[in-house]
Amino acid sequence: MAGRKPFGLGDLTRYPLFTPEFLAWLKQSIPPAQQDRIIYTAHIRGKKDGRA
């Protein structure tokens, strides 16, 4: 694994997966101190070794 990055509530607004109503509900439901790290993304790097 190459790295791990927190993904916050504000980051979710960049993706059209969630409705404004759902995002508003999340904002009400998640304590402000945790809104900047509700999800962690994993960055994984791979390399093909050339074998068939």
PESULSUL-V765943 format. One record per residue. N is the residue number from 0. RES is the residue in one small letter. PHI is phi in degrees with one decimal (none if undefined). OMEGA is omega in whole degrees, -180 to 180 (none if undefined). Layout:
<<N;RES;PHI;OMEGA> <N;RES;PHI;OMEGA>>
This chain:
<<0;m;none;-176> <1;a;-86.5;-180> <2;g;176.6;180> <3;r;-137.0;-175> <4;k;-131.8;175> <5;p;-69.7;-179> <6;f;-124.1;-173> <7;g;-100.3;180> <8;l;-59.1;178> <9;g;-62.3;178> <10;d;-67.5;-179> <11;l;-65.2;-178> <12;t;-69.0;180> <13;r;-79.6;-176> <14;y;-113.5;-177> <15;p;-80.7;-178> <16;l;-83.6;-172> <17;f;-122.3;179> <18;t;-76.1;176> <19;p;-57.9;179> <20;e;-64.9;179> <21;f;-66.4;178> <22;l;-63.7;177> <23;a;-65.4;178> <24;w;-64.2;177> <25;l;-59.5;-179> <26;k;-61.9;177> <27;q;-73.6;-172> <28;s;-83.9;-176> <29;i;-98.3;179> <30;p;-57.3;-178> <31;p;-52.9;-179> <32;a;-67.2;-179> <33;q;-107.5;-175> <34;q;-66.8;-179> <35;d;-87.5;-179> <36;r;-150.6;-179> <37;i;-82.3;-180> <38;i;-139.2;172> <39;y;-114.8;175> <40;t;-98.2;178> <41;a;-110.5;178> <42;h;-105.8;-176> <43;i;-117.4;179> <44;r;-110.2;178> <45;g;-132.2;179> <46;k;-140.9;178> <47;k;-79.3;-175> <48;d;-84.9;176> <49;g;90.8;179> <50;r;-83.3;179> <51;a;-83.8;none>>
